[in-house]
Amino acid sequence: MVPYRTNLDGSMDSLEPRTPKGAARLEALTNTALDMFLDQGYEAVSLDDLITRVGGSRRNIYRHFGGKEGLFIAAVTSLCEELTAPIKSLNLPLSGNPAEALLLFGKAVLDRVLLPRTLDMTRLMIAEATRFPDLAQTLWRFGHEQPALVLADWIAQQQEKGVLCKRQPALLLARQFVDLAVADAQFRTLVGTPGAFNHDKTLSAAVETFLRGQAVGSTASGVLRP
């Protein structure tokens, strides 16, 4: 995981050092810091404890990250990039039953959202949103907006082909589908709702609801069921 510095405009600068040894040391520092932040929260983590675990010095941390806050931002931002990479590389089929593409997309997003590491990061950022509002927005962009942008491109192409209606902008529809597919399962898992919960059934229902409202003609009846 290559650490990044997040700028005020949301862009990121790589903090990758020039030598392999330096890169390995910096990666170990960032990974260990991330584990500590996810496990203990921001306030409870001290740089002295981090240095005890991985070595190095305060000077090195301040030189690369500007301090504890910068290290926290770099660690969380880098994890966001890592977690969303598989979504950005999805190759959704442009032909055939659109339900298949939506199920593929929905399952990919849901799998990433429900990873223990993702859930821990979400809990951490909810707790620290007031302290780090820009970072909370970065998490939202990676976790919600980036998947929506991927799906919006597919939706726009389906609209041009006459498979989906053009009544609403593709990005708006993509955001709505992400909410349908993910929000309930994510919230239930975050709060530890007891009892069985069928994610496949919920995802299938999200696909059906979406296509009933947006598919043209007979496409609306081509919904797959688990």
WONOR-V568212 format. One record per backbone hydrogen bond with DSSP energy under -0.5 kcal/mol. CO is the residue of the C=O (numbers start at 1). NH is the residue of the N-H. Records with the same first field share a line. If there is no record, write none. Layout:
# WONOR-V568212
CO: NH / NH
This chain:
# WONOR-V568212
3: 15
4: 6
5: 7 / 13
7: 10
11: 7
13: 5
19: 23
20: 24
21: 25
22: 26
23: 27
24: 28
25: 29
26: 30
27: 31
28: 32
29: 33
30: 34
31: 35
32: 36
33: 37
34: 38
35: 39
36: 40
37: 41
41: 45
42: 45
46: 50
47: 51
48: 52
49: 53
50: 54
51: 55
57: 61
58: 62
59: 63
60: 64
61: 65 / 66 / 67
62: 66
67: 71
68: 72
69: 73
70: 74
71: 75
72: 76
73: 77
74: 4 / 78
75: 79
76: 80
77: 81
78: 82
79: 83
80: 84
81: 85
84: 87 / 88
85: 89
87: 90
90: 92
97: 100 / 101
98: 102
99: 103
100: 104
101: 105
102: 106
103: 107
104: 108
105: 109
106: 110
107: 111
108: 112
109: 113
110: 114
112: 115
115: 119
116: 120
117: 121
118: 122
119: 123
120: 124
121: 125
122: 126
123: 127
124: 128
125: 129
126: 129
128: 132
130: 133
132: 136
133: 137
134: 138
135: 139
136: 140
137: 141
138: 142
139: 143
140: 144 / 145
141: 146
144: 148
145: 149
146: 150
147: 151
148: 152
149: 153
150: 154
151: 155
152: 156
153: 157
154: 158
155: 159
156: 160
157: 161
158: 163 / 164
159: 162
163: 216
169: 173
170: 174
171: 175
172: 176
173: 177
174: 178
175: 179
176: 180
177: 181
178: 182 / 183
179: 183 / 184
182: 186
183: 187
184: 188
185: 189
186: 190
187: 191
188: 192 / 193
189: 192
197: 199
198: 202
199: 203
200: 204
201: 205
202: 206
203: 207
204: 208
205: 209
206: 210
207: 211
208: 212
209: 213
210: 214
211: 215
214: 165
216: 219
217: 220
218: 221
219: 222
221: 223
